[in-house]
Amino acid sequence: DIMGTVKWAEINATPHLLIAGATGSGKSVCINCIIASILMRTKPDEVKLVMVDPKKVELSMYNGVPHLLTPVVTDPKKASIALKNIVVEMERRYQVFEDTKCKNISSYNKMCETNTDYVKMPYIVFIIDELADLMLVAAKDVEDSIMRITQMARAAGIHLIVATQRPSTDVITGVSKSQYTISYIICRIIINRFKNNPRPNWS
């Protein structure tokens, strides 16, 4: 934090993160720290990453990392498809849970330790570096997918990390905003804008 104290959280207990801040405020640095922590602490068969980078320069360095479920997505239209695919995977996992009488990914993976007929599921972390760019291209599809993921995906082991420099209601809808357990607002001017105050008070 601003006092230099290290803050940490388990993503599987969070379960979704919203990172907001103006250009140059450190959103991408925050995302890179999260990714580095995941890569250092987990094996590729434990956590899979899906990264969306419309700017094409922030996350492309991770191409080739074994944790990636797919190469870094840079096309906003393809990002919308990737979100839909994650929703399909979420529904598939819930069907498996129903078939195996498991409540969530933790109980399912524990069951797999004694039942070799089933294979453990990796956690999936879906990272979007700039949500506003996606909303400009396919707002309805992106919003629908994000709403389903934020409302239902935690038990399936799927987590969303979203960054934006414009956390307005046309980018972060009220329903989806309420599902982000932790929000990092890392620039004071954004906080004021988020509260519909056109001029930040610096006094």
N, C-alpha and C positions, 0 to 999 in steps of 0.2 A: 504494500500500500504506500501512501505518500510519506509514511514515517519509516519506510524501509523494512517493515515487518513482512516476512514471507507468509503468504496466504496459500492454502491448498484445499482441494476438494476432490473427492472421488467422483468421477463422471457418472458411474453407474448408480450413484445415490443422488445425483443432482436434480433431474436427469438431462436437462437441456440448458444451453447457455446462449445469452444474447449479449453481444459486445457492440457498444455504440460509441462513436467518437468522431471528431472532425478529421479531415485529412492531415496526416502527420502526427496525430495524437498517440499512435502506438497500437492501433487495432491489429495490424498484421504482426507486429512484434509479439503481442499477446497470443495470437493464434499459433505462431511459430514456437513459442514456449510450451504451449499445450501439446502440440504435435511432437516436439522433442521429448517431452516427458513420457508420452505414450510409447514412442519408439524405444526409449531407454528401459522402460519398466515392463513391457509386454513382448510376447513372441508373436510372430505373424499368424499363427494358428489360434491365438487368443483374441486378437483385435484386428479388424479390418477397417481401413480408412477409405472414405470417398471424399475427394476434394474438388471443390468448384472454385475456379479462379478466373472470373471474367476479365480481369486486368492482364492476365497471361504472364505476369512477372513475379508474383509473390510466392506461388506454391509450385511452380513448374520444376523447381529443384528437387522435389520429392519423387518425380517420375523414376521408376526403377526400384523404389523401396518395396521390399517384399510384403509389407503390411497393406499395400494398396489393393483394393478390390478391383479397381479399374484405373487406367491412366488419368492423370489430372484433367478434369473437364474444363475447357475454356470457352466453349460455345454455350451461351445462355439457353438456346433451344434444346441442346443436348442435356443441359443441366435439368431442365424440366422433365425430360424423359428419365434421367437418372433418379429423380425424386419419385416418379411414378413406379420405377422398378423397386425402389426401397419399400414403398407401400405394398407392392405385391409380395416381396420377401417377408414383410411383417405379417401379412395375412397367412402366408405359407407356414410361418413359424407357429402362429396361433393354432393352425390346424394340427400341426405335429404335437403341440402341447395337449390339445384335446384328445388326440389319439392315444397319447402316452399317460394321460391323467396327471400332467404336470402343470403347475400354476404359472411358472415363469422360467426364464432361461437358466437361472441358478439351480432350481430343482431339476430341470431337464438335464443339464450338464452333470449334475451329481448322479442322476440315474444312469447316465451313459458310462460311468465308471464301473458299474457292475453288470450292465447290459450291453454286450458287444454288438447287438443288432442295430444299435443307433450310434450316430456320430455326433460328437460335441459340436455345438454352434459357437462361432466366434462372436464377440460383441462387434457392432458396427457403429462407427462414428462418422457422421456425415457433416462435413465442414463447408460452409459457404462464406467466401471472403467478402463479397459485397452483394447483399440481397437485393438492393434497389435495381441493379442491372438486370436481374432476373425478372423482377416485377414489371419492368418496362417492356419485356418481350412476351411473356406469357403469364400475366398476373393471375388470372383465374386458376389455371392449372397448378401453378406454383403454390398459391395460397391454399388450394384444396389439399394438396399433398402435405404441405407443412402442418396444416391443421390436424390431419389424420395422424401424422407422425408424432406431433407434440402431445396429442391426447391419448394415444394408444401404444406407442412403440416402446415405452420404458420396460415393460415386462418381457418384451421380445428381445431385449438387449440392444436396441437401436437408439442412438442418441444424436441430437442435433446441436451443432455449434454454428451460430449465425452472427456475422459481423455486418454492420452498416454504418455509414456516416449520416444517414438520414432516417432516424427512427420515428418517422411521422406515421399517421394512421393509414396512409395509403401504401406504406411499405410493411409496417408491423401492425396487423389488425388486432382489434381488442381481444378476440377469442384466442388467437395464437399467442399474443403477448402475455396473457395470464398463465400460460403453460410453461413459460421459461422460469425455472426455479431461481436461477441466479442471473442477474443482469450486471454487466460491467459498463458503467457510464464513465468514460475516461476523458471527458472534456467538458468543462463547465458551461461553455456556450451551447453545447448540445443539450445539457440538462434544461437550460432556460428555453431553448427552442421546443423541447419535448413537452414543456409545460405551457406551450402556446404564448410564451412571452417573447415578443419580437426583439426586445433589447435587453441583453444581459446586464445585470446590476453589478458593477465591479466595486462598489463602495463597501 
